[in-house]
Amino acid sequence: MWRCTKCGGEVADALEKCENCGTARAPTSDVDWKQMLTPEQYRVTQEKGTERPFTGEYWDCTTDGVYRCICCGAELFDSKTKFDAGCGWPSFYQPADKEKVLESEDRSHQMIRTEVTCKNCGAHLGHVFDDGPQPTELRYCINSASLKLESRPQ
């Protein structure tokens, strides 16, 4: 259970609005993030970790829907752009909205890659590579731990 930062009312989920005043409660500290996220989600999104290939919840998921940021709920990817890259992580050829993700140079692990983060909250999502399919020839290789799938109504 969370407390609203405005009125102190109880909020069931850190990303939901307070029933009393409508204020959205967002994590404000490392302690908040650790309470809200699983240890794996925290490691991936806040410490720029990577889940092992073929172990994440969504690597082989074919459910129709929208993939949201596990930390803030921002709409990041659509299942219509998801494809099987054979790499063991969910792969998309484009974000749902290019303005909702940030791309920056990552020189960690003695490689040069392009890191992808959520523009809204800064959560580490994964990396983007230039070996994807048409129409973009990009492969957004994203950790399942950084995503939450919202299924589309049938």
Order of alpha helices (4+ residues) and beta strands (2+ residues): beta-beta-alpha-alpha-beta-beta-beta-beta-beta-beta-beta-beta-beta
